[in-house]
Amino acid sequence: MRKSQGLETASSQIVEKASDGVNNAPTPRIIQSILVVDPDPNFSSIVSDYLKLFGYNICYRTDIEEAYDYARGHKSDVIFLADNFDYHHPIDVLRRFKAMVPNALIAILANKGDDQLAVELLKSGADDYLSRRVKDKDILTSIASLLEKLAENAPFEEISPREGKNPSTPPIEQSPQIEIDRSNVMKQPLSKADRNSNNKTPMLEHLPGVLLFMNKQFEIVNINKKCVNLFGFDKNDLLGQAIQKFIPKQIYADFESEVSRYVNSEVDQKNTGFSYSLPFELVIITHLDEGIPIRCQISYLNLQSNHGDSEPGFLLSIEDLTEEKSKQAELLYQTMWSNLLQAFAHRFINLKLEMFSEELTSVVSETANFFKLDRVSIYLFDKSIDKAKIYLEWTKREMDSLKLFSKKIEIDRSLLEFERLLAGESQYLEPTKKIEDPSIEQCCGISEHYAQVNALTTMVLPIHRANKVIGWVALDYQSGNTRWNENDLPMIEPLGQLFSEAFTLRAKEEQRKVTHQKLSENHGRLSEQAFLDGLTKLANRRYFDKVLESEVRRASRDKTNIALLFCDVDYFKAYNDTYGHLEGDLCLKLIAEVLQQEFQRAGDFVARFGGEEFAVILSGSLANDAQEAAEKLRQHIVAKNIEHRGSPLGKIALSIGISSVIAPDPNDSKKLLAKADKALYKAKSNGRNRVEVSPFSPR
């Protein structure tokens, strides 16, 4: 049994244009938008889905008031209007639509089988009339044929009135009578003369979609103009060719599978009389030997030729996905870049001061590789901002270094590009083009330097610290086909902000290191007993309290993070009882050495709190960073394998409690300590040799 008798018959009727020998026939009306108004949702949906295959813009409404609202606000070229809405007389409904959409063609979908009503509706302004007293597949055939007929009979510029119908729509009693053949009410809208005409336009040319018809051997038999444009070949070069020629061989098997799945699928032909496949994605090869992503739907079709015979095959309805896929790729690209920026930020936050240059070089290199750049350079101003010196440069192999030409740059603030840079503006530059442009007489500032290494496009991002520009980072393309454009600025600007934060963080770490050094020098003049623990040579409790108060106030002022680790040696009393106090002292000294090895950042501060308890202040660390550091410390102590027969573990271990806070109140040092103590108690209660966290929020 054929899959789509309705579609096959429709094609035979759409394919044939009326040709009665009149040479000056009006230009066919272009039909794009269709409104289906029918109370039966199943029928409306079937009609809509059927016509969408051919590229029409379809809307259907099952409520008459909703249909009125849609007609007022949207353009409709054709309206298919049912005559069986409850409590609404068909003639009244027709007249309302004619008044709202005077240029639309209206065809009645007759459900009542009342021929006299058909006459009255035609008198009242209906453009045509279709009977629903046939199977759905036949009404689909008639609808498809009627669209062709309506397009031919109504020119785009002016809708010609139906013969015997006054365009001003006079009262019913003034209209001439129209006789209707009761045995064949609009079942065959095209006449026999139309079907046998020698001047026929191929079916697919009249349909607005991107359409291709292939036979059962997968050879292209017909193709409309939009599809020809998509492929880029001459139409004659496409006809007769196997579709396989235009699909990459790696995915051709997938296409065959989709066709096979469609052929073998179960189709409820009793209700619809036609079927179509689910949409699937594919790639076609154009005349430029480039791949274009498309979305396809397949349906059965018997394509009727000019000689009256028909050829069974498949209709491919195609949608070009180039723009959609491009947007998806761009979104994915931006997401990957955003994730990379977040990873960079995390690395800088937890960076030790002595690793800054190495990490900055790594970030620059990864950025260059991500964007396939030719060069990345960082310049920093001197204190007077009269000169800028190159701080770091990454180049692709065989690219000239800026150090050969512009290791130091004199800053002329009167030049436009320097003026914008010092004002904190990011800039998109075309250095080589600017220098070669004879219409630009004045120096630009930055472009001259990058033109020396033939930079074609350059992004210049200012680096800030304390609301002051301290330098810039520049990203260049000078080879290949890749270029920046001005629209890329919003995407790349966060890199400049990241470098600004990194240099600001470095300055704070340097300042903190200087401060701690001064504290050490000042306290070195005093007695060691006042600030250092005599056994472990760590800071003692008194020194710890002062530093904790100072760091909490600093975190409050700078709105930064601070974390506190509170450590206790598990079963240490039993260790002293088992091995003696001298061995206990040696154990504490060994633990102190491990603590000093693990916490060496300028913002890290280690102290002996008392007895077997130790404390670590981690300025600038979040809770999860502090937890990672604590876990590493715990594992390091266990790995020392210090024997402890009095412990269930059999070796020395630590229980660690952590508290952390972001932007604390200036007086939150005691709260921070209390929270850490609470977390330590939880670690001991839960079995010891573990890490527990107790963050809190200020106020």
GISULCOR-V163407 format. One record per backbone hydrogen bond with DSSP energy under -0.5 kcal/mol. NH is the residue of the N-H (numbers start at 0). CO is the residue of the C=O. E is the energy in kcal/mol with one decimal. If there is no record, write none. Layout:
nh->NH co->CO e->E
nh->NH co->CO e->E
This chain:
nh->5 co->272 e->-0.8
nh->7 co->3 e->-2.2
nh->8 co->4 e->-2.5
nh->9 co->5 e->-2.4
nh->10 co->6 e->-2.2
nh->11 co->7 e->-1.7
nh->12 co->8 e->-1.5
nh->13 co->9 e->-3.2
nh->14 co->10 e->-2.2
nh->15 co->12 e->-0.6
nh->16 co->14 e->-0.7
nh->22 co->20 e->-0.6
nh->24 co->21 e->-0.6
nh->28 co->150 e->-3.4
nh->30 co->28 e->-0.6
nh->31 co->29 e->-0.6
nh->33 co->56 e->-2.9
nh->34 co->77 e->-2.5
nh->35 co->58 e->-2.7
nh->36 co->34 e->-0.5
nh->36 co->79 e->-3.3
nh->37 co->35 e->-0.6
nh->37 co->60 e->-1.6
nh->40 co->38 e->-0.9
nh->43 co->39 e->-2.4
nh->44 co->40 e->-2.3
nh->45 co->41 e->-2.3
nh->46 co->42 e->-2.6
nh->47 co->43 e->-2.3
nh->48 co->44 e->-2.8
nh->49 co->45 e->-2.3
nh->50 co->46 e->-2.4
nh->51 co->47 e->-2.0
nh->52 co->48 e->-0.9
nh->52 co->49 e->-0.6
nh->53 co->50 e->-1.3
nh->54 co->51 e->-1.9
nh->55 co->50 e->-1.4
nh->56 co->31 e->-2.9
nh->57 co->55 e->-0.8
nh->58 co->33 e->-1.9
nh->60 co->35 e->-2.5
nh->66 co->62 e->-2.0
nh->67 co->63 e->-2.1
nh->68 co->64 e->-2.2
nh->69 co->65 e->-2.3
nh->70 co->66 e->-2.5
nh->71 co->67 e->-2.0
nh->72 co->68 e->-1.3
nh->73 co->69 e->-1.3
nh->76 co->32 e->-2.0
nh->77 co->32 e->-1.6
nh->78 co->104 e->-3.1
nh->79 co->34 e->-2.6
nh->80 co->78 e->-0.7
nh->80 co->106 e->-2.8
nh->81 co->36 e->-2.7
nh->81 co->79 e->-0.5
nh->82 co->108 e->-1.4
nh->87 co->84 e->-1.4
nh->92 co->88 e->-2.3
nh->93 co->89 e->-2.6
nh->94 co->90 e->-2.5
nh->95 co->91 e->-2.0
nh->96 co->92 e->-2.1
nh->97 co->93 e->-2.5
nh->98 co->94 e->-2.0
nh->99 co->95 e->-2.1
nh->100 co->96 e->-3.2
nh->103 co->100 e->-1.5
nh->104 co->76 e->-2.6
nh->106 co->78 e->-2.7
nh->106 co->104 e->-0.5
nh->107 co->127 e->-2.4
nh->108 co->80 e->-3.0
nh->109 co->107 e->-0.8
nh->109 co->129 e->-3.7
nh->110 co->108 e->-0.5
nh->114 co->112 e->-0.8
nh->117 co->113 e->-1.6
nh->118 co->114 e->-1.9
nh->119 co->115 e->-2.2
nh->120 co->116 e->-2.6
nh->121 co->117 e->-2.1
nh->122 co->118 e->-2.2
nh->123 co->119 e->-1.7
nh->124 co->121 e->-1.1
nh->125 co->120 e->-2.2
nh->126 co->105 e->-2.9
nh->127 co->105 e->-1.2
nh->129 co->107 e->-3.3
nh->130 co->184 e->-0.8
nh->131 co->109 e->-3.2
nh->137 co->134 e->-0.8
nh->138 co->134 e->-2.1
nh->139 co->135 e->-2.3
nh->140 co->136 e->-1.5
nh->141 co->137 e->-2.4
nh->142 co->138 e->-2.6
nh->143 co->139 e->-2.4
nh->144 co->140 e->-2.1
nh->145 co->141 e->-2.7
nh->146 co->142 e->-2.1
nh->147 co->143 e->-1.2
nh->148 co->144 e->-2.1
nh->149 co->145 e->-3.2
nh->150 co->146 e->-2.1
nh->151 co->147 e->-1.7
nh->152 co->148 e->-2.3
nh->153 co->149 e->-1.3
nh->154 co->152 e->-0.5
nh->154 co->157 e->-0.6
nh->155 co->26 e->-0.7
nh->159 co->157 e->-0.6
nh->164 co->161 e->-2.6
nh->168 co->165 e->-2.3
nh->173 co->170 e->-1.6
nh->174 co->170 e->-0.7
nh->174 co->171 e->-1.2
nh->175 co->163 e->-0.5
nh->181 co->179 e->-0.8
nh->183 co->180 e->-1.5
nh->185 co->183 e->-1.3
nh->194 co->190 e->-2.1
nh->195 co->191 e->-1.9
nh->196 co->193 e->-1.2
nh->199 co->197 e->-0.9
nh->204 co->201 e->-1.0
nh->205 co->201 e->-0.5
nh->205 co->202 e->-1.4
nh->206 co->203 e->-1.3
nh->208 co->53 e->-2.0
nh->209 co->317 e->-0.6
nh->210 co->208 e->-0.8
nh->211 co->315 e->-1.8
nh->212 co->221 e->-3.1
nh->213 co->313 e->-2.6
nh->214 co->218 e->-2.2
nh->215 co->311 e->-0.7
nh->217 co->214 e->-2.1
nh->219 co->240 e->-2.9
nh->220 co->212 e->-2.9
nh->221 co->212 e->-1.7
nh->223 co->210 e->-1.9
nh->227 co->223 e->-2.2
nh->228 co->224 e->-2.5
nh->229 co->225 e->-1.6
nh->230 co->226 e->-2.2
nh->231 co->227 e->-2.7
nh->236 co->233 e->-1.1
nh->237 co->233 e->-0.7
nh->237 co->234 e->-1.3
nh->238 co->234 e->-2.1
nh->239 co->219 e->-3.5
nh->240 co->237 e->-2.1
nh->242 co->217 e->-3.0
nh->244 co->241 e->-1.8
nh->245 co->242 e->-1.7
nh->246 co->243 e->-1.3
nh->247 co->282 e->-0.5
nh->250 co->247 e->-1.7
nh->251 co->247 e->-0.8
nh->252 co->248 e->-0.5
nh->254 co->250 e->-1.5
nh->255 co->251 e->-2.3
nh->256 co->252 e->-2.1
nh->257 co->253 e->-2.0
nh->258 co->254 e->-2.2
nh->259 co->255 e->-2.7
nh->260 co->256 e->-2.7
nh->261 co->257 e->-2.1
nh->262 co->258 e->-2.6
nh->263 co->259 e->-2.3
nh->264 co->260 e->-0.7
nh->264 co->261 e->-0.7
nh->268 co->266 e->-1.7
nh->270 co->267 e->-0.7
nh->271 co->267 e->-1.3
nh->276 co->297 e->-2.8
nh->279 co->295 e->-1.9
nh->281 co->293 e->-2.5
nh->283 co->291 e->-2.2
nh->284 co->245 e->-2.3
nh->285 co->283 e->-0.5
nh->285 co->289 e->-2.6
nh->286 co->230 e->-1.9
nh->288 co->285 e->-2.0
nh->291 co->283 e->-2.6
nh->293 co->281 e->-3.0
nh->294 co->318 e->-2.3
nh->295 co->279 e->-3.3
nh->296 co->316 e->-1.4
nh->298 co->314 e->-1.6
nh->299 co->274 e->-0.5
nh->300 co->312 e->-1.9
nh->302 co->300 e->-0.7
nh->302 co->310 e->-2.4
nh->303 co->301 e->-0.6
nh->304 co->308 e->-3.3
nh->307 co->304 e->-1.5
nh->310 co->302 e->-2.0
nh->312 co->300 e->-1.9
nh->313 co->213 e->-3.2
nh->314 co->298 e->-3.2
nh->315 co->211 e->-3.6
nh->315 co->313 e->-0.5
nh->316 co->296 e->-2.6
nh->316 co->314 e->-0.6
nh->317 co->209 e->-3.1
nh->317 co->315 e->-0.6
nh->318 co->294 e->-2.1
nh->320 co->292 e->-2.8
nh->324 co->320 e->-3.5
nh->325 co->321 e->-2.2
nh->326 co->322 e->-2.3
nh->327 co->323 e->-2.2
nh->328 co->324 e->-2.8
nh->329 co->325 e->-2.4
nh->330 co->326 e->-2.5
nh->331 co->327 e->-2.5
nh->332 co->328 e->-2.7
nh->333 co->329 e->-2.5
nh->334 co->330 e->-2.2
nh->335 co->331 e->-2.6
nh->336 co->332 e->-2.2
nh->337 co->333 e->-2.5
nh->338 co->334 e->-2.5
nh->339 co->335 e->-2.1
nh->340 co->336 e->-2.4
nh->341 co->337 e->-2.1
nh->342 co->338 e->-2.0
nh->343 co->339 e->-2.4
nh->344 co->340 e->-2.5
nh->345 co->341 e->-2.1
nh->346 co->342 e->-2.0
nh->347 co->343 e->-2.0
nh->348 co->344 e->-2.1
nh->349 co->345 e->-1.5
nh->350 co->347 e->-1.4
nh->354 co->351 e->-1.8
nh->355 co->352 e->-1.6
nh->358 co->354 e->-2.5
nh->359 co->355 e->-2.8
nh->360 co->356 e->-2.2
nh->361 co->357 e->-1.8
nh->362 co->358 e->-2.4
nh->363 co->359 e->-2.4
nh->364 co->360 e->-2.3
nh->365 co->361 e->-2.4
nh->366 co->362 e->-2.2
nh->367 co->363 e->-2.4
nh->368 co->364 e->-2.2
nh->369 co->365 e->-2.0
nh->370 co->366 e->-2.1
nh->371 co->367 e->-0.8
nh->372 co->367 e->-2.5
nh->373 co->475 e->-2.4
nh->374 co->475 e->-1.2
nh->375 co->393 e->-2.7
nh->376 co->473 e->-2.3
nh->377 co->391 e->-2.9
nh->378 co->471 e->-2.5
nh->379 co->388 e->-2.3
nh->380 co->469 e->-3.0
nh->381 co->386 e->-2.1
nh->384 co->381 e->-1.2
nh->387 co->408 e->-2.1
nh->388 co->379 e->-2.6
nh->389 co->406 e->-2.4
nh->390 co->377 e->-3.5
nh->391 co->377 e->-1.5
nh->393 co->375 e->-3.2
nh->395 co->373 e->-2.5
nh->398 co->395 e->-1.8
nh->403 co->400 e->-1.4
nh->404 co->401 e->-1.4
nh->405 co->401 e->-3.8
nh->408 co->387 e->-2.9
nh->410 co->385 e->-3.0
nh->411 co->409 e->-0.7
nh->412 co->410 e->-0.7
nh->414 co->411 e->-1.8
nh->416 co->443 e->-1.9
nh->417 co->443 e->-0.6
nh->418 co->414 e->-2.6
nh->419 co->415 e->-2.5
nh->420 co->416 e->-2.1
nh->421 co->417 e->-2.7
nh->422 co->418 e->-1.1
nh->423 co->420 e->-1.9
nh->424 co->419 e->-2.5
nh->426 co->459 e->-2.5
nh->428 co->426 e->-0.6
nh->428 co->457 e->-3.2
nh->431 co->454 e->-1.9
nh->433 co->429 e->-2.5
nh->434 co->430 e->-2.3
nh->435 co->431 e->-1.8
nh->436 co->432 e->-0.8
nh->436 co->433 e->-0.7
nh->437 co->435 e->-0.7
nh->439 co->436 e->-1.3
nh->440 co->438 e->-0.8
nh->445 co->443 e->-0.5
nh->448 co->445 e->-0.9
nh->449 co->445 e->-1.6
nh->450 co->446 e->-2.3
nh->451 co->447 e->-0.7
nh->451 co->448 e->-0.5
nh->452 co->449 e->-0.9
nh->453 co->450 e->-1.8
nh->454 co->449 e->-2.1
nh->455 co->476 e->-2.5
nh->456 co->476 e->-1.7
nh->457 co->428 e->-2.6
nh->458 co->474 e->-2.2
nh->459 co->426 e->-2.8
nh->459 co->457 e->-0.5
nh->460 co->458 e->-0.6
nh->460 co->472 e->-2.9
nh->462 co->470 e->-2.6
nh->463 co->461 e->-0.5
nh->464 co->467 e->-2.3
nh->467 co->464 e->-0.7
nh->469 co->462 e->-3.1
nh->470 co->462 e->-1.0
nh->471 co->378 e->-2.2
nh->472 co->460 e->-2.5
nh->473 co->376 e->-2.9
nh->474 co->458 e->-2.1
nh->475 co->374 e->-2.9
nh->476 co->456 e->-2.1
nh->487 co->484 e->-2.4
nh->488 co->485 e->-1.3
nh->490 co->487 e->-0.6
nh->491 co->487 e->-1.9
nh->492 co->488 e->-2.4
nh->494 co->491 e->-1.7
nh->495 co->491 e->-0.7
nh->495 co->492 e->-0.9
nh->496 co->492 e->-1.5
nh->497 co->493 e->-2.3
nh->498 co->494 e->-2.5
nh->499 co->495 e->-2.1
nh->500 co->496 e->-2.3
nh->501 co->497 e->-2.4
nh->502 co->498 e->-2.7
nh->503 co->499 e->-2.1
nh->504 co->500 e->-2.6
nh->505 co->501 e->-2.4
nh->506 co->502 e->-2.1
nh->507 co->503 e->-2.2
nh->508 co->504 e->-2.6
nh->509 co->505 e->-2.6
nh->510 co->506 e->-2.5
nh->511 co->507 e->-2.9
nh->512 co->508 e->-2.5
nh->513 co->509 e->-2.3
nh->514 co->510 e->-2.5
nh->515 co->511 e->-2.7
nh->516 co->512 e->-2.3
nh->517 co->513 e->-2.5
nh->518 co->514 e->-2.5
nh->519 co->515 e->-2.7
nh->520 co->516 e->-2.5
nh->521 co->517 e->-2.9
nh->522 co->518 e->-3.0
nh->523 co->519 e->-1.7
nh->524 co->520 e->-0.7
nh->524 co->521 e->-0.8
nh->525 co->522 e->-0.9
nh->529 co->526 e->-1.3
nh->530 co->526 e->-0.7
nh->530 co->527 e->-0.7
nh->531 co->527 e->-3.1
nh->532 co->537 e->-3.8
nh->536 co->532 e->-2.1
nh->538 co->605 e->-1.1
nh->539 co->530 e->-2.4
nh->543 co->539 e->-2.6
nh->544 co->540 e->-2.4
nh->545 co->541 e->-1.6
nh->546 co->542 e->-2.4
nh->547 co->543 e->-2.8
nh->548 co->544 e->-2.1
nh->549 co->545 e->-2.2
nh->550 co->546 e->-2.9
nh->551 co->547 e->-2.3
nh->552 co->548 e->-2.0
nh->553 co->549 e->-2.0
nh->554 co->550 e->-2.5
nh->555 co->551 e->-2.1
nh->556 co->552 e->-2.3
nh->557 co->553 e->-2.8
nh->558 co->554 e->-0.9
nh->559 co->554 e->-1.7
nh->561 co->660 e->-2.0
nh->562 co->617 e->-2.0
nh->563 co->658 e->-2.9
nh->564 co->615 e->-2.8
nh->565 co->656 e->-3.0
nh->566 co->564 e->-0.5
nh->566 co->613 e->-3.3
nh->567 co->654 e->-2.2
nh->568 co->611 e->-1.5
nh->569 co->652 e->-2.5
nh->571 co->568 e->-1.0
nh->574 co->570 e->-1.3
nh->575 co->571 e->-2.3
nh->576 co->572 e->-2.5
nh->577 co->573 e->-2.0
nh->578 co->574 e->-3.2
nh->579 co->575 e->-2.0
nh->583 co->579 e->-1.6
nh->584 co->580 e->-2.4
nh->585 co->581 e->-2.0
nh->586 co->582 e->-2.2
nh->587 co->583 e->-2.1
nh->588 co->584 e->-2.2
nh->589 co->585 e->-2.1
nh->590 co->586 e->-2.1
nh->591 co->587 e->-2.2
nh->592 co->588 e->-2.0
nh->593 co->589 e->-1.9
nh->594 co->590 e->-2.3
nh->595 co->591 e->-2.2
nh->596 co->592 e->-1.8
nh->597 co->593 e->-2.1
nh->598 co->594 e->-1.8
nh->599 co->597 e->-0.6
nh->603 co->600 e->-1.5
nh->604 co->616 e->-2.0
nh->606 co->614 e->-2.7
nh->607 co->538 e->-2.7
nh->608 co->606 e->-0.7
nh->608 co->612 e->-1.3
nh->609 co->612 e->-1.6
nh->612 co->609 e->-2.6
nh->613 co->566 e->-2.2
nh->614 co->606 e->-2.8
nh->615 co->564 e->-2.3
nh->616 co->604 e->-3.0
nh->617 co->562 e->-3.2
nh->617 co->615 e->-0.5
nh->618 co->602 e->-1.8
nh->618 co->616 e->-0.6
nh->619 co->560 e->-3.2
nh->620 co->617 e->-1.1
nh->625 co->621 e->-2.5
nh->626 co->622 e->-2.4
nh->627 co->623 e->-2.0
nh->628 co->624 e->-2.2
nh->629 co->625 e->-2.5
nh->630 co->626 e->-2.5
nh->631 co->627 e->-2.1
nh->632 co->628 e->-2.0
nh->633 co->629 e->-2.7
nh->634 co->630 e->-2.4
nh->635 co->631 e->-2.0
nh->636 co->632 e->-2.3
nh->637 co->633 e->-2.1
nh->638 co->634 e->-2.4
nh->639 co->635 e->-0.9
nh->639 co->636 e->-0.8
nh->640 co->637 e->-1.6
nh->642 co->640 e->-0.7
nh->643 co->649 e->-1.7
nh->646 co->643 e->-1.6
nh->649 co->646 e->-1.0
nh->651 co->641 e->-2.6
nh->654 co->567 e->-2.5
nh->655 co->689 e->-2.5
nh->656 co->565 e->-2.7
nh->657 co->691 e->-2.0
nh->658 co->563 e->-2.0
nh->660 co->561 e->-2.1
nh->662 co->559 e->-2.9
nh->667 co->664 e->-1.7
nh->671 co->667 e->-2.4
nh->672 co->668 e->-2.0
nh->673 co->669 e->-2.5
nh->674 co->670 e->-2.4
nh->675 co->671 e->-1.9
nh->676 co->672 e->-2.3
nh->677 co->673 e->-2.2
nh->678 co->674 e->-2.2
nh->679 co->675 e->-2.2
nh->680 co->676 e->-2.2
nh->681 co->677 e->-1.8
nh->682 co->678 e->-2.0
nh->683 co->679 e->-2.1
nh->684 co->680 e->-2.4
nh->685 co->681 e->-1.8
nh->686 co->683 e->-1.4
nh->687 co->682 e->-2.1
nh->691 co->655 e->-2.2
nh->693 co->657 e->-3.1
nh->695 co->659 e->-2.0
